[in-house]
Amino acid sequence: MPSFPFFLRLSQLLLGLFLFGIASALMIRAGIGIAPWDVLAQGVSLRSGLAFGLVTNLVGVAVLLMWWPLRQRPGLGTVLNVLLIGPSAQLGLYMVPAAQGLLWQVLLFTAGLVLLAIATGLYIGARLGPGPRDGLMTGLHARSGWAIWKVRTLIEATALTAGWLLGGNAGLGTLAFALLIGPLCGITLPLFDRRVAAASPSVAPSTD
């Protein structure tokens, strides 16, 4: 039978994934640019007519399938990541109206960015499996021999470019996300992962 700490970690994971989707919805409603993978999902959603949350799930599944030739093994957290972020993002889009006026747009985007950093610290800190994009990154790194940052940059740039060409909202918020999410996660991850806090409080993980 799983130990009690496992259920605490599972609860932390579920909360993190739920908040991740809500955070994505807040940044989308801000309307000043969103994370690269959300740009892709939004672009596909606009072109296909499918709901953003469903497209987020489908993109996660597609990325997970790319693990197969890379011989990566998903964990429970990986599967739940693919299944749960999309529905929570769709719920957030249903509940939160679009921001009106630049001040409200900036405030809503900032709230979404900070919440996403907290959510990332929660779900990564649970250590129940990497997100699908993180596994793709580490798998490509292992196979290609490229530095982690080069692989991550290539993946994010590909998703962003494809999403932008499809009509996704790439803007100043996208740039802000790219510059700030690493440092913010460097603050939040040690709060929810004691091993990271013990090793180095300045660790900034890659995010999903």
C-alpha positions in Angstrom: 0.0 0.0 0.0 1.4 3.5 -0.9 2.7 5.5 2.1 0.9 8.5 3.4 3.5 10.9 1.9 2.6 9.5 -1.5 -0.9 10.8 -1.1 0.4 14.2 0.0 2.6 14.3 -3.1 -0.3 13.3 -5.3 -2.4 16.0 -3.8 0.4 18.5 -4.4 0.6 17.3 -8.0 -3.1 17.6 -8.7 -3.3 21.1 -7.2 -0.3 22.1 -9.2 -1.7 20.9 -12.5 -5.1 22.5 -11.8 -3.5 25.8 -11.0 -1.3 25.5 -14.1 -4.3 25.4 -16.3 -6.0 28.3 -14.5 -2.8 30.3 -14.8 -2.7 29.7 -18.6 -6.3 30.9 -18.9 -5.4 34.1 -17.0 -2.6 34.9 -19.4 -4.8 34.1 -22.4 -7.5 36.5 -21.1 -4.9 39.2 -20.5 -4.4 39.3 -24.3 -0.9 40.5 -24.4 1.0 37.3 -25.3 1.2 33.8 -23.8 3.6 31.0 -23.2 5.1 29.4 -26.4 3.2 26.1 -26.1 -0.1 28.0 -25.4 0.6 30.0 -28.5 0.7 26.7 -30.4 -2.5 25.3 -28.7 -4.3 28.6 -29.3 -3.3 28.7 -33.0 -4.4 25.1 -33.5 -7.7 25.9 -31.7 -8.3 28.9 -33.9 -7.7 26.9 -37.1 -9.6 23.8 -36.1 -12.5 25.2 -34.1 -11.6 22.8 -31.2 -11.7 24.1 -27.7 -8.4 25.4 -26.3 -8.4 22.9 -23.5 -9.0 19.9 -25.8 -6.2 21.1 -28.1 -3.9 21.4 -25.1 -4.6 17.8 -24.2 -4.0 16.7 -27.8 -0.7 18.5 -28.1 0.3 16.9 -24.8 -0.5 13.4 -26.2 1.4 14.2 -29.4 4.5 15.3 -27.4 4.2 12.2 -25.3 4.2 10.0 -28.3 7.5 11.5 -29.3 9.0 9.9 -26.2 8.7 6.4 -27.7 11.7 6.6 -30.1 13.6 8.5 -27.4 13.0 5.6 -24.9 11.7 7.9 -22.2 9.4 6.5 -19.5 6.4 8.5 -18.4 5.4 8.6 -14.7 2.1 9.1 -13.1 2.6 12.9 -13.1 3.4 12.8 -16.8 0.0 11.1 -17.6 -1.9 13.4 -15.3 -0.2 16.4 -16.8 -1.5 15.4 -20.3 -5.0 14.7 -19.0 -5.7 17.5 -16.5 -4.1 20.8 -17.6 -6.4 21.2 -20.6 -9.7 20.9 -18.7 -8.5 23.2 -16.0 -7.4 25.8 -18.6 -10.8 25.5 -20.3 -12.5 26.0 -16.9 -10.4 29.1 -16.4 -11.4 30.5 -19.8 -15.0 29.9 -19.0 -14.8 31.7 -15.7 -12.5 34.6 -16.5 -13.5 37.4 -18.9 -11.1 39.1 -21.2 -9.3 42.0 -19.6 -10.2 45.5 -20.8 -7.6 48.2 -20.8 -3.8 47.9 -20.7 -3.6 48.2 -16.9 -6.0 45.3 -16.3 -4.3 43.3 -19.0 -0.9 43.7 -17.4 -2.3 42.9 -13.9 -4.1 39.8 -15.2 -1.0 38.6 -17.1 1.2 39.1 -14.0 -1.2 37.2 -11.8 -1.2 34.3 -14.3 2.6 34.3 -14.6 3.1 34.2 -10.8 0.4 31.6 -10.4 2.0 29.5 -13.2 5.3 29.6 -11.4 3.7 28.5 -8.2 1.9 25.7 -10.0 5.1 24.6 -11.6 6.8 24.4 -8.3 4.0 22.3 -7.0 3.8 19.7 -9.7 7.5 19.4 -10.3 8.2 19.4 -6.6 5.8 16.4 -6.2 8.4 14.3 -8.2 5.8 12.0 -9.7 7.1 12.2 -13.3 8.2 15.0 -15.6 5.8 16.9 -17.9 5.7 15.7 -21.5 7.7 18.6 -22.8 10.4 18.2 -20.1 10.7 14.5 -21.0 11.0 15.4 -24.7 13.8 17.9 -23.8 15.8 15.4 -21.7 15.3 12.7 -24.3 16.5 14.8 -27.2 19.4 16.0 -25.0 20.5 12.4 -24.4 20.2 11.4 -28.0 21.7 14.5 -29.7 24.4 15.4 -27.1 23.3 19.0 -27.3 23.2 21.2 -24.2 19.9 21.2 -22.3 19.4 24.9 -22.9 19.9 24.5 -26.7 17.4 21.7 -26.9 14.9 23.6 -24.8 15.3 26.7 -26.8 14.8 24.8 -30.1 11.7 23.1 -28.8 10.1 26.3 -27.4 11.1 28.3 -30.6 9.5 25.6 -32.8 6.3 25.6 -30.8 6.1 29.4 -30.8 6.8 29.8 -34.5 4.2 27.2 -35.5 1.6 28.7 -33.1 2.3 32.2 -34.3 1.9 31.2 -38.0 -1.4 29.6 -37.1 -2.6 32.8 -35.5 -1.7 32.3 -31.8 -1.1 35.4 -29.6 2.6 35.9 -29.4 3.3 39.3 -27.9 5.1 41.2 -25.2 3.7 38.8 -22.7 5.4 35.9 -24.5 8.8 37.7 -24.1 8.0 38.5 -20.5 7.2 34.8 -19.9 10.5 33.7 -21.5 12.5 36.1 -19.4 10.8 35.7 -16.0 9.5 32.1 -15.7 12.9 30.6 -15.0 13.8 33.0 -12.1 10.2 32.8 -10.7 10.4 29.0 -10.7 13.8 29.2 -9.0 11.9 30.8 -6.1 8.8 28.6 -6.1 10.4 25.1 -6.6 12.4 25.1 -3.3 9.2 26.0 -1.5 7.6 22.7 -2.6 10.5 20.4 -3.0 12.7 20.0 0.1 15.5 18.2 -1.8 15.9 21.2 -4.1 15.8 23.6 -1.2 18.5 21.5 0.6 20.7 21.4 -2.5 20.4 24.9 -3.7 17.7 27.5 -3.2 18.6 29.1 -6.5 17.8 26.2 -8.8 15.6 27.2 -11.7 14.0 24.2 -13.4 12.8 23.9 -16.9 9.0 24.3 -17.0 6.1 22.6 -18.9 
